[in-house]
């Protein structure tokens, strides 16, 4: 059974990556043009939804699934945030040295630090309340407003819209049989509103399967659901972002790769947790227990944010091989700590 579950997880991860990359994000890009959104506003809203949709749906289904499985929802968000910050930013820095634009980085690091601090504060007592989820969503609204007006306060050059185009050609070389199957399922791609709806349905279905398989795997292996979420689910849902960021970094656009990883994390924490928990509490009332050993991983996430900020300040906003090695090594230590915790031998908590 566990072999079948592993194969199911891999299949879901691959399908999620292709649906998001080929259809969901491309349809969102066309919709943002219809809505006449600026590049910054589109990136902070619709594009963030595109890259973080799997984590959002995993959190939603984990919260609504009977049996107190909230640890999977929170764990997948926190674990994905740690992976994005340490591995994606680290890999982007390692493959090509880049000078980061400090103005947007200051904005994103501030809101990211605020997001992590709020999450740490809210799950301190092991639960989330309705008011706390509303605060998370309100902070994301403030972030979007800051994105729109930030250039007026601290002027900087905009990234060209053509930067994303070359990444799709690279991905198409990887999983052509899967792409052919998906193109058969999807309607005419020119009808991008219909493509958008079908994408959401598929992402939701695959995320539901991920939650069910993760719960079953945790029970068979007799390990906490939070550990599965913090590691396997977190990495699996973030792999598409890793590939895209490495490709973009190799093209000399490491600034974009780092910004996307941090921006995606802001959405994950504020909306990926805030929205599913808000919906459940509005309809069911009361509070939601966070469950699992999530607090220690959130502390590690806050430490990761401080590590990245210190590295960028010391290196004067330059990210290269040294930064990449330090960040990836930090993630390796985190995973080792999570594994050792199963045997009561955690290195940190």
Protein Blocks (a to p, Z undefined) as FASTA:
>chain_A
ZZmmmmmmmmmmmmmmmmmmmmmmmmmmmmmmmnopafklmmmmmmmmmmmmmmmmmmmm
mmmpghijmlmmmmmmmmmmmmmmmmmmmmmmmmpccdddfklmmmmmmmmmmmmmmmmm
mmmnopacfklmmmmmmmmmmmmmmmmmmmmmmgcddddfklmmmmmmmmmmmmmmlmmm
mmmmpccfklmmlmmmmmmmmmmmmmmmmmmmmmmmmmmnopafklmmmmmmmmmmmmmm
mmmmmmmmmnopammmmmmmmmmmmmmmmmmmmmmmmmmmmmngpaddebpjfklmmmmm
mmmmmmmmmmmmmnoopacfklmmmmmmmmmmmmmmmmmmmnopafkZZ
